[in-house]
Amino acid sequence: MLRIRAHILIFFLFILSSSLPVLAGDPLRPVRTDTAPIIDGKLDDPVWKMMQPLTGFKTYTPDYGKAMSESTEVFVAYDSENVYFAFRCFDREPDKIKAAITSRDNNRPDDWVCVNLDSFNDQQALYCFYINPFGIQSDSRFVHGTEDLAVDVVWYSAGQIDERGYTIEMQIPLKSIRYSDREPVEMGVVFERRISRRSEQGTYPPLSPERAMAFLTQTMPMEFRGMKHYTLLELLPAVTYTQKYRSDQGNLVIDERKGEGSLTTKYGITSDLILDGTYNPDFSQVEADAGQVDVNLRYDLFFPEKRPFFLEGRENFTVAATGASELDPVLSIVHTRTIVNPLAGIRLTGQIGKGHTVAAIYAPDELPPEESTLFGKYAHFLIFRYRHPLREDSYVGAIYTGREMRDHFNRVGGLDGLFRLTESSTLEYNGLLSLTKSDAATSEADGHALGLRYLYNTRDIDYNFSFKSVSENFAAEAGYITRTGILGFTGLVRPRFYPQSEILRRIQLEFFSGQTQDRFSRLWETSNYATLSNLFPGSLSLKVKYSYSTEIFLGNRFETGGFQISGGGQFTKQFYLSLLYWKGKGIYYSADPYQGRSEQASASLIYQPSEKFACEVSSVYSDFSRASDGQRIYDYPIERVKLTYQLNKYLFFRGIGEYNKYRRQFLTDFLASFTYIPGTVVHLGYGSLYQRIKWENGSYVDGDQFLETQRGFFFKMSYLWRM
């Protein structure tokens, strides 16, 4: 009966979504030029004198609709193959501008400007191009409230600080973005500026207080004529070499020497539909994942995707009403790190016809030896996504994921969508069905997941209400799901106040309540908290939180609430500090669980004595004591130091040292990295692992000194060839 209801609900929501119309706006026409500007950060090119600059930036942080404390001018031009932007950012105190010569994707603590570009002008997604006053880049993709910072786009920028503030120039090649294969080409844009020391951010066109942070619905349309519609062809060959050592009877011996080549290709079927292929992809990471507390876990740790082939276009696989609240266990239907060791991969992303967005991935994943004897050599992943835009940022979509092996499969399919109900509110939904077979001897098990979320966002108040139902047998092996067998309801109210003070810029309260039934035990658990947040100049913030909550584990109810205080920000141009402390009750997760008490703390300090050097010191701590007798079960501290010297915008040297006291391990990681553009890179790295052990009487035992137990070198070089 439950499956029948799920099918009916999914069908009804699909029909309702499809009935909404699509609206359009009047476009702005930038200047067309036959002489491209030189991207050097100087606004002395003739093209910038051909137009009146766009002005009138208004704040959205700390409040909406105020004139920014410093004025900004924006210029836009284009030719048949590129779009160009220039900024004149005035500043009466240029010596206080926050900027560093740093690596790509590391400029967000600085002052910056940003071009939020809706390349299809369909209010579904944005390319976000951030540039600091020295021209250092970062980029992302923004889709329905979620910003993916792992995206890397090929574009060019430069910046200079002068006595009036700073200037920025940037060039976005059309080959680097997806856009409509029509004439004229329409795009949308929101320009953005951040002044770090004043906790101030603003946009042009100004954001509406009624629409708040709904960037997608507030873009300014632009029209381009005579743009080139090309056949894109990219080749990305790469070579890697690794040499690894391991400890054998107290001595390091060579464990592996391996040199490999790989090739990734990109072919533009049209300017808005791209086919990618890769063979023997190099997915090596150039930096180890930061250490996390990995004891007393109910769920597996989450590690973000860092592999280039899977990063591009992954925003297309975001499903509405997942991660709908902090209690939602369905965080992602597609998490490509589940594809561990792919032999090859094929990906199709873009639009077919007007408004039909598709994304598909196929990859055979080589299984480890202990699994291949049972299930064959490969697990075959097939992922397909479809979305159709509706009115404003509304859409309706469908998704399928499959993981196929011998005598085993997991298949998930369903519908999702987002409705823009009013200018301030949206309704999201998803309905998903899964079918799983574990081995030849088991029968097929089906499951479902249903989700609804209502959002209301304005200048003064936010509401967030969600419903989630996940059956006991629901499984999504290509995604990341922390828990099944739950029925839950949540509600959040977040009012904001704006004192007329130069010290206290914004006050925010937050009240949350969630009620969840554990279907395995039929018991209910609760989660409730209240927070007070304050925003000060310099992007400084302070947050205090008190919670009362319970959690069901193995049929027992435990208390998990506590008190938390956090805060931090940019205290000076040189110092950034963040702190968090939590104390409360918790569960020891085991076959015989029990109530306990826990303290958790983290701190991060970034010191930048110069524009090219940065030192980051971070610390994580967690402990747990049994409530019945006060016995300390564990202490788990991790200390990490990261030193970076940026010789110029392309080349940096970095060293990391991390000490895990609980594991009695010390990790070192050194890297020299040159990145001309994403894809054209050279990395040379070295890492080692030391443990407090010694070889004694034929086995390893605890020791007082560190013994090097692992060592590794790696070299990677790739070159992006674009035609």
SULZI-V843308 format. One record per residue. RES is the residue in one letter. PSI is psi in whole degrees, 0 to 359 (none if undefined). D_LAST is the distance of its C-alpha to the last C-alpha in whole Angstrom. Layout:
[[RES:PSI:D_LAST] [RES:PSI:D_LAST]]
This chain:
[[M:320:56] [L:322:53] [R:321:51] [I:317:52] [R:320:52] [A:316:48] [H:317:47] [I:316:49] [L:315:48] [I:316:44] [F:317:45] [F:316:46] [L:324:44] [F:315:41] [I:318:43] [L:318:44] [S:318:40] [S:347:39] [S:355:42] [L:139:40] [P:167:39] [V:134:35] [L:158:36] [A:166:34] [G:171:34] [D:133:34] [P:156:31] [L:143:30] [R:105:28] [P:171:27] [V:131:26] [R:138:23] [T:149:23] [D:352:21] [T:108:21] [A:139:19] [P:151:22] [I:125:22] [I:85:21] [D:4:24] [G:1:27] [K:131:29] [L:52:29] [D:9:30] [D:145:27] [P:328:29] [V:327:27] [W:345:29] [K:359:32] [M:357:31] [M:155:32] [Q:132:35] [P:154:34] [L:131:34] [T:179:37] [G:35:40] [F:137:38] [K:149:41] [T:154:41] [Y:351:41] [T:129:42] [P:343:45] [D:168:46] [Y:147:45] [G:10:45] [K:146:46] [A:134:45] [M:151:43] [S:337:44] [E:140:42] [S:157:40] [T:139:36] [E:138:34] [V:138:31] [F:144:29] [V:133:26] [A:170:23] [Y:161:20] [D:195:18] [S:344:15] [E:354:13] [N:156:15] [V:136:18] [Y:141:20] [F:147:24] [A:145:27] [F:136:30] [R:109:33] [C:103:35] [F:146:39] [D:121:41] [R:348:45] [E:70:44] [P:336:41] [D:345:43] [K:4:43] [I:129:39] [K:114:38] [A:150:35] [A:148:33] [I:103:31] [T:180:30] [S:162:27] [R:144:24] [D:24:26] [N:26:29] [N:4:30] [R:333:32] [P:347:35] [D:176:35] [D:146:35] [W:166:32] [V:159:30] [C:139:28] [V:112:26] [N:106:26] [L:118:24] [D:94:24] [S:344:21] [F:354:23] [N:42:26] [D:6:28] [Q:34:30] [Q:331:29] [A:155:26] [L:139:25] [Y:134:22] [C:117:24] [F:109:23] [Y:137:26] [I:129:26] [N:175:30] [P:346:31] [F:7:29] [G:11:26] [I:136:26] [Q:152:24] [S:157:24] [D:163:23] [S:175:24] [R:132:24] [F:121:28] [V:111:29] [H:57:33] [G:357:34] [T:127:32] [E:123:30] [D:108:27] [L:357:27] [A:356:25] [V:141:21] [D:118:19] [V:144:16] [V:113:14] [W:174:15] [Y:143:17] [S:160:21] [A:153:24] [G:156:28] [Q:141:31] [I:133:35] [D:189:37] [E:348:41] [R:357:40] [G:237:38] [Y:161:34] [T:149:31] [I:139:28] [E:144:24] [M:151:21] [Q:124:18] [I:106:16] [P:139:12] [L:334:12] [K:346:9] [S:348:12] [I:163:15] [R:137:16] [Y:169:18] [S:143:20] [D:55:18] [R:171:21] [E:124:22] [P:168:24] [V:129:22] [E:135:24] [M:169:24] [G:157:27] [V:147:27] [V:124:30] [F:145:30] [E:147:32] [R:143:34] [R:132:36] [I:102:39] [S:311:40] [R:345:43] [R:9:44] [S:47:43] [E:130:42] [Q:142:38] [G:169:38] [T:161:35] [Y:126:35] [P:155:36] [P:146:39] [L:140:39] [S:135:42] [P:332:45] [E:330:45] [R:347:42] [A:235:41] [M:19:38] [A:74:37] [F:320:34] [L:328:32] [T:4:35] [Q:22:35] [T:154:31] [M:119:31] [P:144:29] [M:150:27] [E:131:26] [F:133:23] [R:145:22] [G:21:20] [M:148:17] [K:130:14] [H:109:13] [Y:170:10] [T:104:9] [L:137:6] [L:121:5] [E:141:6] [L:133:9] [L:84:12] [P:148:14] [A:147:17] [V:143:21] [T:150:24] [Y:131:28] [T:147:31] [Q:121:34] [K:146:37] [Y:152:41] [R:160:44] [S:130:47] [D:110:50] [Q:40:53] [G:358:53] [N:148:50] [L:131:47] [V:155:45] [I:126:42] [D:327:41] [E:137:37] [R:126:35] [K:127:31] [G:134:28] [E:155:25] [G:153:21] [S:163:19] [L:128:16] [T:135:14] [T:154:11] [K:127:10] [Y:126:10] [G:100:11] [I:316:14] [T:181:14] [S:349:14] [D:12:17] [L:116:16] [I:135:14] [L:125:15] [D:146:15] [G:149:16] [T:145:18] [Y:134:20] [N:55:23] [P:140:21] [D:110:22] [F:25:24] [S:140:26] [Q:143:27] [V:356:28] [E:134:31] [A:147:34] [D:138:35] [A:144:38] [G:142:41] [Q:154:43] [V:120:46] [D:29:46] [V:159:50] [N:53:52] [L:135:49] [R:330:49] [Y:160:46] [D:147:43] [L:147:41] [F:127:38] [F:133:35] [P:156:31] [E:132:28] [K:1:26] [R:128:24] [P:317:20] [F:324:19] [F:350:22] [L:317:22] [E:129:19] [G:7:21] [R:343:24] [E:338:26] [N:341:26] [F:6:28] [T:132:31] [V:133:34] [A:149:36] [A:25:40] [T:148:39] [G:36:40] [A:339:42] [S:174:45] [E:349:45] [L:354:47] [D:119:45] [P:344:44] [V:90:41] [L:327:38] [S:133:35] [I:334:35] [V:111:32] [H:101:31] [T:355:29] [R:351:31] [T:343:33] [I:96:30] [V:312:31] [N:70:30] [P:138:27] [L:321:26] [A:178:23] [G:148:22] [I:136:20] [R:137:20] [L:125:19] [T:146:19] [G:202:19] [Q:141:22] [I:115:23] [G:196:25] [K:110:26] [G:10:27] [H:98:27] [T:129:25] [V:151:24] [A:132:23] [A:145:24] [I:136:24] [Y:133:25] [A:126:26] [P:124:29] [D:119:30] [E:124:32] [L:151:36] [P:159:38] [P:321:41] [E:338:44] [E:329:42] [S:331:41] [T:334:44] [L:320:45] [F:6:42] [G:179:40] [K:328:37] [Y:149:34] [A:124:34] [H:117:32] [F:129:30] [L:121:29] [I:131:29] [F:138:28] [R:138:28] [Y:138:29] [R:144:30] [H:122:31] [P:148:31] [L:211:35] [R:131:37] [E:234:35] [D:15:34] [S:154:36] [Y:164:34] [V:142:35] [G:168:33] [A:151:34] [I:147:33] [Y:134:33] [T:141:33] [G:139:34] [R:110:35] [E:129:36] [M:174:38] [R:124:41] [D:17:44] [H:140:43] [F:158:40] [N:123:40] [R:133:38] [V:133:38] [G:153:38] [G:186:38] [L:154:38] [D:170:37] [G:170:37] [L:131:38] [F:133:40] [R:102:40] [L:312:44] [T:180:45] [E:344:43] [S:351:44] [S:149:44] [T:158:42] [L:124:43] [E:152:41] [Y:158:42] [N:150:40] [G:118:42] [L:141:41] [L:141:43] [S:151:42] [L:125:44] [T:138:44] [K:123:46] [S:320:46] [D:182:47] [A:334:49] [A:345:52] [T:155:52] [S:167:51] [E:140:49] [A:129:49] [D:157:48] [G:175:47] [H:159:46] [A:128:45] [L:140:45] [G:141:44] [L:142:45] [R:131:44] [Y:128:46] [L:135:44] [Y:118:46] [N:123:44] [T:180:46] [R:319:47] [D:335:50] [I:148:50] [D:145:48] [Y:146:49] [N:113:47] [F:136:49] [S:155:48] [F:139:49] [K:133:48] [S:121:49] [V:120:48] [S:166:50] [E:326:51] [N:8:49] [F:136:45] [A:141:43] [A:89:39] [E:345:38] [A:2:34] [G:198:35] [Y:106:37] [I:128:41] [T:341:44] [R:145:47] [T:173:48] [G:50:51] [I:154:52] [L:121:53] [G:153:52] [F:137:52] [T:155:51] [G:139:52] [L:136:51] [V:130:52] [R:88:50] [P:151:52] [R:147:51] [F:149:53] [Y:89:53] [P:149:55] [Q:72:56] [S:143:56] [E:347:53] [I:307:54] [L:105:53] [R:326:50] [R:141:50] [I:133:52] [Q:129:51] [L:155:53] [E:128:52] [F:125:54] [F:141:53] [S:133:55] [G:137:54] [Q:125:56] [T:132:55] [Q:129:56] [D:109:56] [R:338:56] [F:322:57] [S:348:60] [R:18:61] [L:153:61] [W:144:60] [E:162:58] [T:152:57] [S:121:55] [N:139:56] [Y:162:55] [A:138:56] [T:155:54] [L:123:54] [S:140:51] [N:140:51] [L:129:48] [F:170:49] [P:158:48] [G:20:45] [S:25:44] [L:141:47] [S:156:48] [L:131:51] [K:131:51] [V:135:54] [K:136:54] [Y:134:57] [S:147:57] [Y:122:59] [S:158:58] [T:163:59] [E:138:57] [I:126:58] [F:123:57] [L:43:59] [G:8:61] [N:148:62] [R:128:62] [F:154:61] [E:141:61] [T:11:57] [G:174:58] [G:196:58] [F:140:57] [Q:141:54] [I:135:53] [S:161:50] [G:183:48] [G:192:47] [G:190:44] [Q:98:43] [F:319:47] [T:180:46] [K:333:42] [Q:336:43] [F:129:44] [Y:133:43] [L:136:45] [S:143:45] [L:148:48] [L:136:49] [Y:133:53] [W:138:54] [K:130:57] [G:199:58] [K:156:59] [G:183:57] [I:139:57] [Y:111:57] [Y:110:55] [S:180:57] [A:338:59] [D:76:62] [P:158:60] [Y:162:63] [Q:143:63] [G:183:62] [R:149:61] [S:150:57] [E:139:56] [Q:141:52] [A:149:51] [S:150:48] [A:146:47] [S:128:44] [L:126:44] [I:124:41] [Y:124:42] [Q:88:40] [P:341:42] [S:175:39] [E:343:36] [K:348:34] [F:138:37] [A:141:38] [C:125:40] [E:123:40] [V:127:43] [S:155:44] [S:140:47] [V:136:47] [Y:140:51] [S:142:52] [D:171:56] [F:133:58] [S:142:62] [R:133:64] [A:327:66] [S:323:69] [D:2:70] [G:6:67] [Q:132:66] [R:121:63] [I:318:60] [Y:154:57] [D:135:56] [Y:91:52] [P:145:51] [I:127:47] [E:139:47] [R:135:43] [V:133:42] [K:120:39] [L:131:38] [T:129:35] [Y:118:34] [Q:103:31] [L:316:31] [N:188:28] [K:348:25] [Y:329:23] [L:129:26] [F:160:29] [F:135:32] [R:140:33] [G:139:37] [I:135:38] [G:130:42] [E:127:43] [Y:122:47] [N:101:48] [K:324:52] [Y:315:52] [R:354:50] [R:47:51] [Q:147:48] [F:126:46] [L:135:42] [T:147:40] [D:119:36] [F:142:35] [L:135:31] [A:125:29] [S:130:26] [F:122:23] [T:109:20] [Y:306:17] [I:162:15] [P:124:16] [G:322:14] [T:96:15] [V:157:18] [V:126:21] [H:137:25] [L:120:28] [G:159:31] [Y:140:35] [G:155:37] [S:158:40] [L:128:43] [Y:141:47] [Q:148:50] [R:73:53] [I:170:55] [K:155:56] [W:119:57] [E:126:61] [N:42:63] [G:10:60] [S:165:58] [Y:133:56] [V:165:58] [D:140:58] [G:172:58] [D:342:59] [Q:162:56] [F:136:52] [L:128:51] [E:117:47] [T:343:46] [Q:148:43] [R:146:40] [G:144:36] [F:148:34] [F:152:30] [F:135:27] [K:137:23] [M:133:20] [S:157:16] [Y:126:13] [L:118:10] [W:113:7] [R:132:4] [M:none:0]]
